Amino acid sequence: MTAQQLRAILAGPDLVHFPGVYDAVSARLAARAGIRGAHLSGAVASAVELGLPDLGFVHAADIARVARAVVPALDGLPLLADADTGYGNALQARATARAYAAAGIAGLHLEDQVAPKRCGHLAGKQVVDVAEAAARVRAAVEAHHDGATDVVVVARTDALGVEGVASATERCVAFAEAGADAVFVEGAGLPDLALVVEGVTRAAGSCPPLVVNRSEAAGNEAPLDQAALRELGVRVVIHPVSALLAAARAQAAVYAAIAADGDAGSVDRLGWDDLTTLVGLPDLLTLEQRYAAGDAR
């Protein structure tokens, strides 16, 4: 069902923002805010789960484990998750699509870096050849077509910063031919994105819907030209690290206050009752009372 929701967003006319989530509390807060979907970043999972940077330490099993906590807390909203390179060749990409679908993930984005990958904003990235990149995408797509999954496949290329616009365009054409539901050109501003869309449309007749990355890791601070992005065919903007950065700053302030003063009272934070309400305590206490009274309705 959530995969169908994500497909509807990609097919629709709106520009939809997917904030990053990384545990059940962040997912519940995001859902309560009125989002239409959420994103799970490999870089964030690596930081939160392993305490390590985005240099290929996480695997499909790590993302799936986090997703199993996140997906139920999203209350039926779709989760788009980072699948890095598929964690190997086309066979591993196919297995990753199945594992993600089993964890309740609605869609994944799969990139064309060599394995192990590097964070998209770091220097020293390398990309595989276009045939291998397209094979990964095709394998993930076919995991859906053979009935094993219903996961949405977003094909990401990091070739823009490595080989230029022509290479990024060639890869997006190949991804479209491989059946990708959407394409994602990492590091593209509006001018380069427009060139890619023009090239893909000329070569393939049309361009798949676009996903754009809005990450503080790339120094993206200027306001988005949302109307221009929508006109180009961007349907989803992901915000992978915003919530984690905000949470980490708040936590750092609490820890510093406790270390310095022995008390966190000076730091603004969510009330305990607000947190317990967020995670469903009032409803569960009511249910507990009903069972204790022998009411089986």
N, C-alpha and C positions, 0 to 999 in steps of 0.2 A: 504493500500500500504506500509506504513512504517513497519507494522508488517511483511509483506512478506520480506522486506529488512533485518530486524533483523533475521528472520528465515534463510535467505540465508547466512548471516554472520556466524551464528551458524553452518550451514551445510558445510561451505567452509573450505579451508585449511589455512586461514590466522589467525594471532593473531591481533585483532583490539582493539584499545584503545578508550574508551569512557570517555572524560573529563566531570567533573561536571559542570552543568549550573543551574541557579536559577532565572533568569529573562530574559526579551526579549533582553537586551543589551548583557548579557553574552552569550546568545544563538546565536545572530548574530555574535559576535566575534568568537565564536567557529566554526560556519559554514564557516565563511570567512577564517579561518585557514586551512580548508581542511579536517576536521574530517569526519568520516563515520557514527558516531552516538554519542549520548550524554547521560549523566546520571543525574537523579534528585534524590538527597539524602534526606531522611527524616531528618537526623541530620542537614543538611544545611537549609532545609525548616523551621525546628523548630527554628534555630538561626535567619534566615533572616525575617521570617514572624512573629514569636512570641517573639523573643529575649529570648528563653528558650533552655536548653540543651536537648539532645536526651534521654529523659526518658518517652516517650510515650505520649507527649502532642499533637503531630500532629495527624490528622485523615485523612481518605481518601479524605474528602472534601477539606482539606488544600492542599494536593498534587495535586488534580485535578484543584484547582483554579490556582496554580502556573503553572501547565502544559498548561492551556489555554492561558497563555501569552508566554510560552516558545515554544510550538510546532509550531505555525506559523512562528516564527523567525528562526527556524531551516531549513526552506526552503525544506521540504520534507525528511529530515534526521530522522532516528528513535530515539525515546527517550525511554530509559529504566529507570523506576521509582521504587523507594523504596516503598513497600507496607507493611513494618513492618510485623506484625503477621497476616495481613488481617483484623486487628482491631476487632477481636472477634473469633467466631468459624467458622465452614465451611460455614454457611449461610452468615456471614459477608464477608468472603473471596470471595465468589461468587459475592456478591453485589459490592465489591471493584473492581473486575475484570471488571464488567460492567461499573462502574463509570469511571475507568481509560480509558477504550476503548472509552467512550463517549467524554472524554477530549482530545482524539487524541494520547494517550500514546501507544507506540508500544509493550512494554513489561514491566512486573513487576517482582520484586523478593520478595518472600514470605517466611518468616522465621518461625522457630519452637520454638521461645521463648514463655514464658508465657506472658500474657497481664496484665498490661502494660509492654512493653519491656524496655530493657536498651540498650544503644549504645553497639555495638558488641565488643568494646575495653575496656569496663568497667568491673570491678570485680563484682561478685554477680549475674551474669546471671543465669537464670533457663530455662529449656526447658520442653515443654509438652511431653507426651508419643508419641511414634512413630505412633500409630494409629491416634491420633488426628492431628499430624503434616501432615500425609499423606492425611487425610480427607480434610484439608484446601487446599492442592495442588489439589486434585481431584476436589473439588468444583470450584476452579478457572479455571481448565482445561475444565470442563464441561460447564462453561459459554461460552467457545469458541465452543465446540462441538454442543451445541444446537442452534448455529447460533446467539447468542446474542452478541458475541464479536469475534474479531480475535486477541486478545492480547496474546503475548508470555509469557509463565509462566516459570520463573526461580525459582527453589526450593532451598532455602538457609537453611543450618543447622548451628546452633551455638553450636552443641553438642561436637565438638572437644575439646574445652577448658573446657567443663563441665564434660563430661563423657568419652572422649578419642576417639581414632581412630576407634575402633570397633563399637561404637555407631554411629559415623558419617557415617561410611560405611553402616551400617544397614539402616539408614535413607535415604541415597542416593539411595539404592536399592528400598526402599519403594516409594520414589519420582518418580523413573523411572517407576515403576509399575503403579503409579497413573497418568502417562502421562506427566510428566514435560518435557518441551522442553530442559532444561539445568539444571545443578546442581551447587551449589555455597557453598563451604565449608569455612565458615568464620574463619579467623585466621590460615589458613593452609600454611605452607612453602612447599617447593618442596618435602622433604622426606615424610611428612605426606600426601600430596596430591597424591604422587605416590602410597602409601599404600592404600588410599581410591579407587583410580582408579583400582588398581589391584583387590581389594576385590569386587568392584561392577561388574567388568568384569567377575570375576569368578562366582559370584552369579547370574548375570542377562544375561550373554552372551556378553554384551557390556556395555559401560558407556556412558551416555549422554554427550553432549558437556559441557565444564566447563566455569564458570565465576569466575574471581579472583578479589579480592579487593586490590587496591593499595592506601591505605589511610595514610596520615601523622599522623592521630590520633593513628595509631598502631605503629608509629615509623619506618615506612618503608622508609629507606633512601638508602639502598644498591641497586645497579643497578639490574634490573630484568634480569634473565636468560631467555630471550624470546624464544630462540631456545628450551630449555628444557620444558618450559611451552607449547609451540606449540606441541611438541612431545607427551606430556601427554594428549592433547586434549583440552587445554584452547583456547577458541575462542574469548573471550571478557575480557579485563582488564578494570575495572572502576577506575576512579580517582575522587572520590566524592568531596573532599574538597580543592583540589589544587588551583583552580581559586578563590574561596572565600577567602582563606587565603592570597593570593597575593593581592586581591582587598582590603581586610581589612587593610593590612599593608600600602598600598598606601593611603587609606583614612585617616588612623591614622596620617600619615605624613602631609597631607594637613591640617587636623584640628589642629594639633600641631603648624604648621607654622602660620595659621591664628590667633590662640590664642596668640602666642608669638610675632608675627611681624605685625599682621593686614593685611597680604597678603600671598597668596600661591605661589607667583612667583618663589620661589626657588625650588619648588617641581616639578619633571618631571611628565607630565600628557598628556593625549590625547588632541589633538587640537579640538576646538569646531567644526570647519569645518569637521574634520574627524568623529566626533560623529554624526553630522547631516547627513553626507553622509551615514554613517552606517545605520541609521534608515530611509533612503530613501527620504530625502528632495529634492534633485535635480530632481528625477523622478516625485515626486508629484507636484513640482512647474511647471514642463513642462506640466503635465496633467492639472493642474489648468488653465494654459494659453490656452490650447487647448479648454477646455470647455468654457472659457470666450470669445473665438473667435467664438463660435458657431459651432466648428468642432465636430461632433458626431461620427466620425470614430473611 
